[in-house]
Amino acid sequence: MSGEAPPLHLAVIGTGTGVGKTWVTGALVRGLRGLGRRCWVHKPVACGGWDGATSEDGRTLALLAGDGQDPASICPRQYPEPSSPHLAAALAGDRPCLADLVAAARAVRGPADLVLETAGGLLSPLTAARETVADLVQALAMPTLLVSVPDLGTLSHTALTVAEARRRGIAVLGLVVVHVRPTVASVAVATAARELAEICALPVLAEIAHTTGMFSDDAVSRALAGAVLARGHYAGRA
């Protein structure tokens, strides 16, 4: 990275599955690189979308390999079953514990920025002991970016996620609202970003339109990266 800028180590969390965490991760990695920073990416566990060897998220994130990162460290645990990670791992004959997942993530931390994409929602179980995404993020002491959707019901889902993160002492730098489906004209969708910012007392750092592909809009990516860096500097390093 240029100058004396410290590395940003950030976890991308979501209000649930299918809210656009991988879109945001891709945009953020591209944006950070577009600002002249080295950036690595890591997803501890990916489930479903199996092609016989890799999961859908694993294949997508593999496209972000670069800046000298070992591709094998991007998504080290991938399982066929589209289910909660602790169930998918068990069906695949794997029994990771939280210490395993923490060690793998720490091994990727270094002089480059690191964007860690989690699986499912904040309380999704990752291990047979029901250790969760929240437990992992806490152990890594990483600030987070929360991805939500503008759908009906998002106000409660997002507020509950923010409340639990704060209860655990997990820093949430801001929200990203992703239109993962074609936009439906409704009051709920039109006001979601504004209402989420008010209810959660957090800034919406980006609202990503449905037509914005994960790797297609460099301006959106750079704007998101710049907003995250500004908030990360304010909140301090992990």
N, C-alpha and C positions, 0 to 999 in steps of 0.2 A: 504494500500500500504506500501511497505517497505521503511525504511529510512525517509528522510525529503522531498522526491519528492513531489512537488505540483501537484494537480490534473490537468489533461489536459481536457479542455472543447473545443470540436471541432465539427464543422458542416461539414458534407459530402454533397457537392452540385454537380450538374451535368450539362452537356451541354444540357440535355433534358431528356425525358423519355426513359427507356430501355437501358441506357448506362452502367449499372452495379453498381449503387450506393449501392444496397443491398448487392451485392457480396463484395464490398469494406468495407462496414460497418461491415459485419460479419467477414471478415478477420482481420480488425483492432481490433475489440473487442477481438477476440481470441488471437491475437498477444499481445495485452496489458496484458491480463491475463497470457499468456505464459511467459511474462517478470516479473511476480510476482506482477502486479498491479491489484487493484480492478477496475472494469469497468462496468458502466451501459450504457444502450442504450435507445434512444427515437426517435420516428418518430411522429411528430405532427398530420399528416394526411396521410391515405393510402386509395387508391381507386382501385376498380376492383378486379377481381379474386375471386368473392364472392362465399362462400360455404354455404350460408344461415345464417351465423353468423359473419364471419370475412373475411378480404381481404387477398389476397395472400401475400403481404408484411407483413401484421400484423402477419400471421401465421408463416412466415419465421423468423421474428425478435423475435417472442415468444420463439424460440429455443435458443436464447441467454440469456434468463432469468438466473440470478445468482447474486452472491455477495450481497445478501440481498435486491435486488431491488423488489419493488412491481410489479408483472407482469402486473397489470392494468395500470401502468404508461408507459409501453413500447410504446404502440400505442393506445392512448385513443380515437381517432376519426377514425373510419373505415366506408367506404361507398361502396355500391355495384357498382355504376356506374364507368366504366373505362373512366374517363374524368378529366378535370381540377378540382382541389379540390373545387373551389367555386361553380361549377355547380353540382358536385356530392353531396356536402353538401346540397344544395338547394333542390335537388330531394329527399334527405333523410329527409327533414323537419328540417334541422339544419342550424343555421345561426351564426357560430362563428365569432368573430371579432379578430383583431390582438392582442388585450389585452388578450383575452382568451388563445390564442396559446402561447403567451409570458409567461403568468402566469403558464401554464402547464409545459413548458420547464424549467422555473426557479425552479419549485417545485422539479424537478429531479436533479438539480445541488446540489452537496454536496461534501463530502470528497473523493468520488470515481471519477475516470475519467468518462467523459460523451461523448459518440459519438452520435450526433444528425443527423439522416438522413432526408434530405429534400425530397420534392415531386416535380417531374418534373424538369424544368430548373430554372435558377435564377430569371426570371421574371414571372414564373407561378403564376397566381392569386390564393390566398388561401381563400379569403373572398368575400362576396357580394360587398364590397367596392373596390374590385380589389387590396387589399393589397397583396403583393407578398412575395415569398421566400426571396428575397433580403431585404424587409422591416423587416421580422422576424429576419434574421441573424443580421441585423444592430441593431435592438432593443436589442438583446441578447449580442451584442458586442463579438461575437465568431469568432475566426480565422476559416478558411475553408480549406478543401481539395477538389480539383476539379477533378471529374471523367469524362473522355472522352473516345472516341473510336477511333480506327485507320482507320475508314472508309473514303471514299472519301467525302470531304466537311467538315471534322473535323477541319481543320486549321482555317477556318473562324468562325465556331460555337464556338470553344474554345477561340480564340482570342477575339471575341466579349464578351463572358462571363467574361473573365479576365478583359477586359477594363471596363465593367460596374461595376464589383466588386471594382476595384481600384477607379473608379469615386466616388463610394459611401463610400470609406474608409474601405472596407471589406478586411481584410488580407487574401491572398491566400498563404498557406505554400508550396504548390506544386501540381503536377499533378499525377494522376494515370490513366494509359491507360489500358482499359479492352477489351479483345477480346471476346465480347459477342456472336459472331458467329464464326463458323469455319473459320480459316484464309484462305484468298484467296491470292495467290501469285501475288502481284502487287507492283509497285513502291510506290503508295500511302500508302499501308499498311506497307511496309518495312521501309519507312522513316518517318512514322507518329510521333513516339515518339521523334526522333531527331529534326524534324521540329517544333513540338509543343514547345519543350524546348527553341529553338532559338527564335521563333516568340513571345512567351509569356514571355520570360526571367524568366522562372521558372524551377526548377528541376523536372524531372520525377522520383518520389519516388518509383514507381513500375510499371511494365508492367505485367499484369496478363493474362496468356494464357487461351484460351478457355477450355482446358482440366482441368484447376485448378478450382475445385468446391469451393464454398464459405467456406465450413468448412473442406476441405480435406487436405490442404497443410500447416502444421504448420510452416515450414521454411519460406514460403512466408509471412505468417501472422506475424511472429516475425520480419522479415526484414522490412516489411512495418511499423509496430509499432515503431521499432527503428528509422527508418528514420523520421517518423512524430514527435517523441519525440525530436529528434535532431533539427529539424526545428522549432518546437514549442518553445523550449528553446531559440533559436536564436531570434525568433520574439517576445517573451514575453508572459505572460499569458493574457487570455482574461479578 
